[in-house]
Amino acid sequence: MKWSSGIQAKTLQGDALCLMITGDEMDSSEAGEWTEQISRVSQAGLFGAKLNQIYILPLEGQPGLPILILAGCGNGLAGTDELRHLAAQVARAAHRLNAVRLIIQVPDNLSKQTAVRPQEAGQALTEGLILGAYRRTHYKREQPVYTGIESVVFHLDRQAEAAESLEWSQGIRQGQAFGEATNLARNLTNLPGNLLTPSALAMAAIEVAERHGFPAEVLDEQEIAQKGMGGLLAVGKGSVHPPRMIVVRYQGTSQWENVTAIVGKGITFDSGGISLKRAPGMENMISDMGGAAAVLGVMEALGTLRPRINVVMLIPSAENMPAANAFKPGDIVTTLSGRTIEILNTDAEGRVVLADALTYSLEWGAERIIDVATLTGAVLSVLGDIATGAVTNNEVMMEALQAASIRAGEKIWQLPVFPEFREMLSSEVADIRNAAGRYGGASTAGLFIGEFAEGRPWVHLDIAGTAFLSKERGVNPKGATGVMVRTLLQYLLHLNADDEAGADDTLQS
């Protein structure tokens, strides 16, 4: 994606030109050389510039720009989230037109309309275009000829100042990294279980690591057993595809310190195991590694943006299948931490593999931990598929993550962690049990994982409702959403900004 300014838009070449139009501009001459055409469609009642309304207008005598995409801004776009959603709608319109080259006309008064800086606007628009242009891979014999938008130019008629152009370029770069990372997570989550096994997920992680020069390791089932990761080994032993523990590190400072661990649940298919799920809807359990996909998407973006932070990514990956050697209700499992788990429900397997991953993250120097997991059906009862549920032991960290989610345009809702919920996990024969019944299920599941953070600042994100949608909504398509990639990136980049501010304060003092 590119940024340009100072030339007339009609001299640019593309398959379509997008104009962002407010309600006030519909009855004025502020739409420039296309005022007359826009006025006609307005008078005909075809386009009223309502928020996110799209109208496609063919142009006569404009071979270099044959089509206008009118994008309604309502009474004015309030902020980055509205820009992001509008851009997603524009991308979908361009896709319907089979447009390859798209030009976005940036309103001269955009900063006044939105109260956002050029860098924020550039990032939001770029994210929205990339997220809206996403199409799920299909496996039909006949593949489409059109492969999507190949180039986008953000254009401003007036000559922009150097500082403004730099901000736009920086925003576009960051938005592209965020959008492409989210789409990587979507692609992985949408893969069918026969194509994405634990070893295949490990290979995907290695590809990301090699692309960016990150150190990585993958523990196979023998090494998992030798390390004493009894939780991961128990969940994965019922499958012909053995489990993997995947670790990728990003070091952005000279010393490996102040490390943030991001841990993603990587169950590549979840049948429920011996506690077998019902058949209807089980096909969507290909998405049970949505947390793993999210943290891997984060690493992809870190490789592009290179902030001054240190991050270790861990993915405990397994298939949860019923078999003669599968783990069973009533089993006692010993984890890497030495804690024992009484298995009451083999369909509560995600928390069991995450237990070993959190303990292992401490060996890598983690000072704070965020885990992302499609963990419970209970969270859907509370939040539906609208918001991600959160459980934490650290309110300061939780507040920072919620602020990041607002910047990213994703919703997080904190769940209660009353002492009575922890008591529900008590076992007579082990240190903890992996299920506590239906009531308070999202909170108790989160608290189970938090037991293995060993007091480190920790936030658990339950994306069971938000990782995979039954229909398109906002910037998200039907199927995998890549949720929490952009929130985690906003959080991590804010850590970078805080660290740099602290360094500046130290120098000044």
Order of alpha helices (4+ residues) and beta strands (2+ residues): beta-beta-alpha-beta-beta-alpha-beta-alpha-alpha-beta-alpha-alpha-beta-alpha-alpha-beta-beta-beta-alpha-beta-beta-beta-alpha-beta-alpha-beta-alpha-beta-alpha-beta-alpha-beta-beta-beta-alpha
